[in-house]
Structures are given as structure tokens and as C-alpha cells.
Amino acid sequence: MMQYQRSSSLFSEAQKVIPGGVNSPVRAFKAVGGTPVFLTHAKGAYLFDEDNNRYIDFIASWGPMILGHAHPQVVEAIKERADKGTSYGIPTALETQIAQQALSMVPHMDQIRFVNSGTEACMSAVRLARGFTGREKLIKFAGCYHGHADAFLIQAGSGAVTFGSPNSPGVTAGTAKDTLLAQYNNLDQVAEIFKANPNQIAAIIVEPVAGNMGCVLPKKGFLEGLRSLCDAHGALLIFDEVMTGFRLAPGGAQECLSVRADIATYGKVIGGGLPVGAFAARKDIMAFLAPLGPVYQAGTLSGNPLAMTAGLTMLQLLQAHPETYTSLDKKTEYLHLRMIPFLEQKGIAYQINRLGSMISLHFTDTPVEDFETAAKGNNTLFKTYFHGMLKRGVYLPPSAFESYFLNDAISQQDLDQTLDAFSKTLKEL
Ligand SMILES: *Cc1c(COP(=O)(O)O)cnc(C)c1O
């Protein structure tokens, strides 16, 4: 039986000085109840907590640790670089190197700008799209997450589905009116929005494979349809590849699904575990960005040498080892196929969505294709499932609305141990 005493008392301490005890809400376990575990360290596929429990990690820091934790080459590069100073606010050759490296892996993009988070990347991409098109409105999809910038914290309003309203206090009605909401995988709705807002849509922003309502795949023709609508209406297509970039393929979803975006945003894997985001586009679009053009964007720590070293080393490793992607695919498929018989035997309603190393399990018999169907999942079951896995040493995302992210340090034995925990946990549901 696992003990959580130290985590529990550390959580109490944290709550006194940090709102909710965490620096990002999902970590607080609010969706699943119980006490979040506090980590001491992580290595390869494993997380170690303050009570000396070990977990097989299925979130990989929400994506970045695609090769497992504390990869020796990444850690070595960071250590070596730290001795040379950790921030200058003055250019380094390293920034050009990682830009070249990233652009060599990603299709259709000429230039890239580095920032410090996925949020910043998406926020800047939208500003750039607005500056480039001279238009103000943005189409986003319910259930897609693009970080916590105001323009993205929009939910479906009470009236027409596409009329957005703020889903967080602090987001103004003025901001909300410029973000138009559509249902994921619903091309007709997007076409209607374009029709109702002639010459006003600057861009569509979309997670080409959604990972923030569980894993939700684009239906055949959906992304291609968005591409055509953007072309027909002079709007830009922004792929938010913060999760999918360098994860689904070296070139992310653009490569994996063969659809071209005008602007792509990155984060997570591109920083190798340090705080990095980036956005890339064609040269004529990027020419609008300061200091070349009028669209302002900046960052004191952008291009930070420590972060750039970690990211560069990660990207080089992935390029040198393309077999990582097939290996991750196989591991995720193995998990998927062997979960099915346990679920069938239990006679429980479920949906499993998977692409590459992204996978999620929803307890519902309705296919999960958008936010509405994702929300049909039985959350009471999910809570018991999450805690059943956790106490058996498997760390899953502590919310039914998050995808699992496999890392390549997970071994065959880890997968079998996970499946054993899975079969035992299902018996308790
Ligand atoms: C994580 C995420 C973001 C936000 O990135 P942060 O680094 O957390 O700011 C944006 N878009 C997607 C698709 C994400 O998964």
C-alpha cells in the first residue's frame, strides 16, 4: 500500500504560499480528488515522489520528455552550457543553430521565432496573423487549448454556438467577441462562420490532433477542409503543434497528416524539458514581425542559451534516431490493443483514441470526436480508475480531458506492468 504522508504535508505547506499549492491548475488533482504527489526526481520512464514511491510516467511533463526523463545527453549539454552563463539578452550562434535544426525537421516553414512557452507562441502567432491580414477575428474550436492568453479563454455562449463568451473572469467581453467558436471536426460550422463574417477572419487556430479533451483525431478531410476555407477567404491557418510538434513525427502533424499550415506553433518537445515555445511561418508572413515589420513581439529570456541547448540537443537526438517514432507507435499500439480485452471483459462503455504516442481512454459508448462527446465520459469512473492506477505505480494524466504521452524510455516490462495494474484497477470499477 502506497504512503503519501510527505506529499500530503508538503501540499499543505504549499497551499499557504502558492494559490492552490500549485503553479499550474491540473497538478492539484482537483478533477480526480486526493492529494497530488510531490516529486523528488525522475529518471527515464520513472517518477519518484517524496514518500519513495515510484511511478511509470504516462504524461512526460505533458509532452516534452519524449525520450524519458534526465536524458544523459540533454543533461550533459545543459551542464556544460551553464558554466558559460545562463542569460545574456544578446544574440548567440546557438539560436541560429536551433532555428536551422527545427526548420530542417518541419515542412513548409522558412523562419522561426523562439519564445518561452506554448502560450506565448500561440498568442504571438495570432497577433502576427492579425497584423498580416489586417483583420481582427479568430476562429477556434471548443475543447482545443492554446494556452492561457485571453483570446483563447473563450467558451460557447448561451445563444448561437459560435458567439463566444469569456470562460474566465478577467477576460473582457471585448476580447471574447473577436474569438468565434466552432465544434471540432465540424467543417460546415466553420464555413458558416466565414459566411457570416466576410473579410473579417484573420485566422483559424486548431490543434491538428487535439490533446486537451483527451486525444481527439481530426476526421478525414477536416484539416484539408480548413485549409481550403482559409485559402478561399484569405485567412491564415495556424496549427498549434505545441503537443504534436516533434512528437507525432519530426515534422509534427503537418508531416504526419500532410496538411500545410501558414503558421505553426511549438512548445513542449522543442525545449527538451526547459521553458521554450516557438512559432514558424513563411518568410512573407514572418517579415511582418519586429524588428523587420510592424507587429511587436519580444522576450527578455527568449532564446535563452540554457533552454536553446536543451532544445537543440533534443531535436538532434530525434533527428538522429527516427526509429524513436516507430518505437513509440508500437508501444502505444501494444498498450491500446491489450487494454481492449480487459475493457470488453468488464463490459464497460469505453472509447480509446490514439495517434502515434498520444492515446486516451474515455468511459463512454459515444465516439469521442469533439468537446461535447468528450464531456460525455463518466468522470466518477475516471476518478476511481486514475487512483487505482496511481496506487499501483502508474502516473496517468489526472484529468479525463488530457491525452497520455508516451516516452520512449518506457520498456516492454513497464507496459506489461501497466497492463497488469490496468486489469486489477478495472476489477475495482
Ligand atoms: C500545452 C499547450 C499549450 C500551452 O503551452 P504552455 O507552454 O503550457 O504555455 C498550447 N497549446 C497546446 C496544444 C498545448 O498542449
Residues whose N, C-alpha, C, O or C-beta is under 5 A from the ligand:
A	BS01	LIG	S117 G118 T119 E120 Y145 H146 G147 E207 D240 V242 M243 G267
